[in-house]
Amino acid sequence: MSLPGTQFVTELQVRPDDIDMYQHVHGSRYLDYVLAARYDQMAHGYKLPMEEFVRAGYGWVIRTAHLEYQRPLRLGDRFLVRTRVAEFFKDGVKVEFEIVKQPSGKQVCAGYFHYTMIQLATRRAAILPDWAIAAYSI
C-alpha cells in the first residue's frame, strides 16, 4: 500500500534492544518507530519541530493507536516509515502510516494514530492553532 497525498519518509534500522524472545521486533517497538519518524518529520518535512509546539505551550498525546502487522522485522533490518496527516479534528490530527522493509519494499505494518493537542499548562485538550493547521496542510 502506498499512502496518497503529501507524505514524509524516515529510514530506520532494527536495533538489538528491539528484539523479543521470538527473535523478531517486539510489537510495541512499531509504536516507537512511528513516534521517532514523526519527531523527525515534524522538523524536516513540515518545518515545525516539536520544540516549537512546546515553546508555544502545546504538546501532543496519543488518543488512539491502530496497528496492523503483516510480517516481522528482524535484527539489522532497514525500513522506511511513511506518514501523512490524513484528517484534522478540532483538537488533533489523524496520521496514517506504513512501515516498509528495505530493500524488498514489502509492507510490514500499517495503521494510524489519532493525536490530541494539549495545553501543557493544563494538560487539557486544546483547539488546533491556525499556524499548526497551515503547516500540516502541505
N, C-alpha and C positions, 0 to 999 in steps of 0.2 A: 504494500500500500504506500502510495506517495501522498503526502499531505498537500492539499490545494492551498492557494493563497500564499501570502508572504510567510516564509519560514526561515528559521535560522538553524545552523548546524554546528555542533560541537563534537570533536573527536575525543574519545577517552579510551582507556585501557584497563582491563581487569587486573586488580592488584591481589597479592596473596591474601590479605585480610578480608577480601570479598568472598572467599571460597567457603562453602559449608561442608558438612560431613559427607556429602554425596559427591564431592569434588567438582561442583559447579557453583556458579554465583548464587548466593542466598537471595531469595525473593525480595527481602527488604532492601537490598542494595540497589535494585532498579529505581526505587523511590529516590535514593541518594543520587543516582546518576542523572535523573531528570532535574533535581534541585540544583546540582552542580552546573549542569548545562544552562539552566535558566539564569543563574547568577552571572555566568559568563556572557550569555546572550543579552541580558539587560544592559550591560556595559558596552559590549562591542557591536551588537546588532541594533538595538533600539536607541543607543547612546543615552540611556537613562539608568545609570547604575543604582544598585540598592542603596548606596550611601546617600544619593540624592533624596530618596524617599525618607531615609532616617533623618537627614538634616531638616526636612520639611515636617517632621513629626509623624511620619507614617511608617507602617510596616505591612507585611503580607503574611497571612496564615493560611494553611491548607484547610479548606472546608470539606472537600471530597477528593479522594484519590481512587481512580479506577484503572487497574492494570490487567491486561490480558497477555499471558505468557504463551509463546509459540514454540520456542526452542531454547536450550540452555546456552549460556556463555561460560567459558572455562578460563582458567588461569592464562594470562598473557593475551587473550583475545582483544583485538581492537574493534571499536564500534563507534557508530555515529548516533548522536541524539538529535533528532529533528523535532522542532516545536513550532507552533504558531498560535497566536491568540485567535480563538475561534468565535468567541462571543463575549460581549460586555454585559455586565449587570450593574445595577445602581451602585453596589458596593464591592464589585470584584470583576474577575475575568475567568473564563474557561480557557485553559491551554491544552490543546491536543498535542500528543507526542507519539513518536515511534523511535524505537531503538533498532538499529540495523547493523548486523555483523559485517566486518570488513575482512577480506576483500570480496566475500561472496555476495554481499548486498541483500542477504536474507534477513527478513524481519524477525527479531527475537521477542519483542514486546511492544505493545501499543496501548494507548488509553488516553486519559485526560485527567487534569487536575482542575478543581474549582478553587481559586484563591480568593479570599476575602481581604480587603484592605482594612486595616485598623488604625486608629489614632493611638500612638504609643503612650501618650499621657493617660488615657482612659482604658486602653486595651479593648475598646468597643469598635464595632464596625463603623467605617467612615464612607461617605459618598466619594466616589472617584473624582479627583480634581480634573478639570479640563486639560491641564498640561499632561497628565498621565494618559488620558484617552487619546490625545493628539499623538503622543509618542508611540503608543501601541497600535495606532491605526495605520501604520505604514504598510 
